[in-house]
Amino acid sequence: MTTKMRPIRSTIALEEAKALVDAAVRPIDRTERVRLAGASGRVLAEAVVAAADVPPFARAAMDGYAVRAGDTTGATRERPRALTRVGTVFTGQVAERGVGPGECLEIATGAPMPEGADAVVIVEETDGEASGRVQVFSPVSAGQHIGPQGADIRRGQQVLEAGTLLTPSRVGALAALGCAGVQVYARPRVALLSTGNELVEPGEPLGPGQIYDINRFTMAAVVAEHGGEPAPRRTAADTLEDLTRAIDECLQDDLIVFSGGSSVGERDLVLDVLTARGELIFHGIALKPGKPTAFGRVGGRLFFGMPGYPASCLSNAYLLLVPVLRRMARLPPLAIRSVRLPLSRRIASAPGRHQIYTVRIADGAAVPAFKASGDITSMSQADGYIEIPADAETVEQGTIVEVKLF
């Protein structure tokens, strides 16, 4: 039996592919309420306005004595001012009485200020006697060592605006307001499906000609790391019927990502199903690895047909899928860290194709790590990648390259 090949007759530049993908993406509108404990990393769907002051009362900023500032005027170590201690107040308590002229009240950091007191003398500037008399060695001014009511947040103040990414400190601000939960944008659900009769679930025995499914797991990790909710599906066989069923089952999700079935073989049927059921926006990128990448729309959902080879699939996930996920999830663009290092040895590049070449960092140099598109260790043993333009056929040893870090 001969195999009927269906070659990719034309490809588009990587930048054109990125532009087409970007033009098709829409941020998610669906929202949900989550408990504060799970809010970090989510994006606010509504503004947060303070319903009360934070802190809700004036409080001591230091351990010491709550006093009337005027009672400490002129105090020195040689000529201290003597005050009468009338009680003690700790955090979580309210003083049973106020502070009158010539009096003081021992107070802990964070405890509410008692009536009549307008300053705190720190404990290091005092000497408390068993008799209840306190010697004050340094004067204080009104408001000194006090955290005023509403010093952090004022009632009616907009604390966070809609669209804000919730970081740990912003979650802390919500906790300070007493928020038990918060309205956020939903994570886009991403249907993930590998195609191919040869694929087996990890943990199951391999039969002749079979390999373990890698892409569903790498794609799920990428999706979870960049604001999405992975929705893995069972592997689809290389038949029009099974692929059609698989796509139909994925239409309940926000984004569909298939791997495999988008190349040039007779059994690469994903394109046939996509063309029949939706719209093919492009197929084929002048890129290595990752040439047989398809992008389109089916049932109102964006669709990626990723290459079946693991290195190609994961490489294209970083280049194309991650920006889509982050825009859909309303996350800020990924800040890519990079370092400039000399290349440890010469690299030959495919002419006419933009190449993503993985490297590891060793001994202050970028060491080529790419093996082949089908080898996952091309990625797993790399620290990052360099980009080689389509018009460059070689990168010489010693060339300073920009390594974009994973």
N, C-alpha and C positions, 0 to 999 in steps of 0.2 A: 504493500500500500504506500503510495507516495503522499507526501504532506504538501498541502497547498499553502504557500506562504503569502502573506498580505503585507508587503513592506510599507513602512511609514514614508510616504513620498515627499513630504515636506515637513520642516520643523520651524518653530519660531524661536526667537532669541529669549533668553531667560528674563530679561527686563520686560519684554513684551508680555510674556506669560504672567509675570508678577502684576503688571498693570491690568491685565484682563481679570485676574483673580480679585484684585483689590476693588475694581469697579463693580464686581458682582456681590460683594459682601455687605450685609446689613447687620448692625448690632442687634442683639436680642432685646425684645420688649417685654417678655414674660418676667414677672417678678414673683417673689416668695418671701415669706417671713422665716427668719432663722433665729435660733437662740444665740445670745451674745457669745457663749462659749465657742460656737462654730462660725463666728462672723469674720475672723481674720482672713484676709485674702479675697473677700467678697467685695462687690461694688454696690454702694448705696443707691437705692432707687428713689429715695425721697430725702429732702432736707431735714436736718435734725435741729430743732429749736429748743433751747433750754427752758424748762418749765419752772425752774427754781435756781437760786444762787448756789454757786459752788466756790468755797465751802458755804454751808447754809448758816453759819454763825462766825463771829470773830473768834479766833483761837490763838493760843500761845504758840509762838514759833520756836521757843526754846524752853528748856527746863529752868525753873527759877521761881520768882515771886511776882504775882500780879499786884501792881501798886498804882497809886495816883502819882503821875509823873512829878507834880509839884512838891510832893513830900520828899523827893530825892535831891532837890536842888542843892548844889554846893557840897554834896557828899564826896569825901576822899577817904583814903585808908587811914590817914592821920586823924580826920574828924568825920567819922561815919555818922550816917543818920540812922537812928533807932526806930524801928516800926514794930507794931504788935501783930504777930501772926494769929489770924482768926479762923484758920482752917486749911484744908488741903482738897484739891480737886484733881482727879485723874481723867484720862481720856475716857469717853463714854459716860461721863458724869456731868451733872450741872451743880454748881456751887449752891449750898444751902442758904447762903447769905451773901450780901454784897460787901464791898470794901469801902470803909469810911475813912475820913481824915486820920492820918497817923497809923493806918492799918495796912496789912498785906495778907496775901493768901498764897500759900505754896501751890504751884501749878505745874503740870506735866506738859510736855510738848504735845500739841494737838487738842488739848482740853479747852472747852469754851471759856472765854473770858467772863469773869463775874461782873455784876453790876458795879458801877463806881470806879473800876480800874480802867486805866487807859494806856498802860505800858507794862512791860515785864523786865525785871532785873534778872540777868542770868545768874545762875546759882554760884558761878565762880567769883562773882563780885559781891558775895554776901557771906555772912557767918551767922547761922541759926543757933540760938541758945536754947537749952532745955526749958528755960523759963517761958518760952514763947516769944522772946524778943529777938528780932532779926536785925543785924548790923548791915547796912547798905554802904558799900565802899565806892560806888560810882553812880553819878546821876544818869537818868534816862529822860528822853523827851517823849511827848505824847505820841502814841502809835508805834514806839520802838519795840521790836521783837514780837509784833502782833501780825498775824495774817488776817486781814479784814474780811468780813463777809462779802462774798462775791468777787474776791480778788482774782480767782481763776476764771470763772464764768459768771456772767450776769444773766438774770432771768430775762427771757425774751431775745437773747443773743442767738444768732444762727451759728451753731457750732461746726457743723459739717454740711456741705452742699451735696445735692444729688449728683451721682457720677463719681464720687470720691472712693478711691481704693482704701479699704479698711486695713491699716497696718496695726501692729500691736499697740502703739501709742494712741491711735484713734479709737480702737476698741476700749482702751482705758478711759478716754474721754466719755464714751457712751456709758461705761460703768459708773463714772462719777455722776452722771445725770440720773442714774437709777434705771437705765434701760435694761429690761430683761431680754428683749428681742429687738430685731431691726428688719426693715423691709429692704431686700436686696434684689438685684437682677439675678435671674436664674442662670445656672451654668448651662451652656449649650450641650445638649445630648448628642453624642457623636456615635453613629452606627459604624462598627468596625467589622469587616468581614474579609477573610482570605478566601481566594478561589483556587481550585486545583484538586484533581483526583489524587495527587501524590501526597497531600498534606495529612499529618497525623497529629493529634493532640499530645503535647508533652506528657510523659508518664505512661503512655500506651506503647505496646511493642511495635516496632517498625517491620513492615512487610517488604518484599522485594520492590525496589524502585521508589520507596517512600521516604519522606523526610519530615522532620517536625516543623510545625507552624511556628515561625518566629515573628512575622510581621504583626500579627494581632496583638502580641504582647508588647512589642516596641511601640506600636502606635497608641496602645492604651496608656502607656507610661507618658508619652508625649502629651496626649490629650489631658490627662490628669494634672500634669505639671503646668499647663498653660490655660487653666481656667475652664476646661471642659469636663463633662461627665462621660466616661467611656461606656458604650453600650455594645459589648461584644456579641456577635452572632455566630451561629455554627457555620462551619466551612461549607461553601457552595461547590457543587460538582460542575464540571465543564460541560454543561448542557444549557441550551437556551431556556428550557423549562425551569431548571433549578435556579438559574441566575435571575430570571424574571420574578420567580417567587421571592428570592432573597431581596431584590430591590423593593418589591412591594411591601415586604415586612419592615423595611428600614424607613419607610416614608413617615412613620410616626415620630422620627427623631429630627433634629435640627440640621444635621450635616451627615453626609454619607461618605465613608472612605472604604473603598475596596482595594485590595492589593492582589496583583496578578491578573492575568486575562486581558491586559491592555497592550500586548506586544504584537508580534507579526505572525504567530503560528495559526494553524487552522482552527485550533481549539480556543484561541483567545477571543472569546465571544462577548466580553463585557461591553465593548464598543457597539456591537450589534444591538444589545439590549438597551443601552443608553440612547442610541440613535432612534430606536423604535419607540421608546417610552418618554423621551425628553429631548434635550437640546445639547449637542456637542459643541462646546465653545472652542476648544483646541485639543489636538492630539499630537504630541511630539514636540520636545523642546531640544534645542541645540545645546545639550548639556550632557556631561559625563561625570558620574553616573546619573541615570534618571531620564534618558531620552524618551522611553515609551510611557510618558505620563499623560493622562487624559483629565480634562476638566469640563464639567458641564452642569446641567440643571435637570432634575427630574422631579415631577410632582411638587414643584415649588421649592425643592431642597437642592442646595449645592452638592455636587458630586465630584469626588476625586477618584480617579482610577490610577493608583500608584503601581509602580513596577513591582514584580514579584520578587526580584532579587533583594535580599535583606538590606544590603548597604545602600542600594539605590533608593529603596523605599524610605529608609530612615533619613538619608541625606535630603531627599525631597520634602520630608516632613518638616525638617528644620527650615528649609528655604521657603516653602509655600504654605504648608499647613499651619505652622505656628503663628504667622501673622494673621491668618484667617481666624483661628481660634481666639486670639487675643482681642481682635476687633469685635467678634461676635459677643465675647464675654465682657466687653467694655473695659478691658484691662489696658494699661499703657503699653506702647510698643516695647518689645524686648530690648533691653540695653545689652548689647553684645560687648563683652570684654575682649580685648585683643592685646597681643604683645608682638613686638618686632624682633625677629631673630634671624640669624644666618641659616640658610638651607644646608643640611649636612651632606647631601649628594645631589647630583644632577637629576632632573625629572624631565621625561619626554611627555608631551601632551598631545591629545588628539586634535588635529587641525580642524578648524571650523566649529569647534564645540567648546563652550565655556566649561571648564573642568573644576570640580570640587575635589580637592586632593587632601585626604586626611593625613595628619602628622601627629607624632608624639614629641614631647619636649624632653630632651636629655642632654646633659652637659652643655647647657646654654645654647643649644641649636634645635632647629626644627627637623626632625627625623621622619622621612616618609613612612607612612603606615599603611597606605592603601594597597590592597592585594588584588581583589576583583569585586565586581558588583554583587556577586553571590556570597561573599564572605563577610559574615557579621563582625569578625574580628578586625576588619578594616575600620570599623567604627569603635568597637569596644576597647581596642587597645590604643586608641588615639585620644589626644587631649584637645584637639581642635582641628581646624582645616584651613587651607589656603585656597584662594581662588586664582585660577589661571585663565586669563582672557582667551577668547576664541581665536584671536590672531597670533597667539604665542604658541610656538611648537616646543620650546624647551625653557626650562628655568635652570640656570647654571648653579653648580655648587658654590656656596658662599654668598649667593644673592640674599639680600635682606628681604624677608617676606613678612607679611602681616598674618599672624596666626589668630584666627577667630576661635575663641575658646568655647567648648561645649559647656 
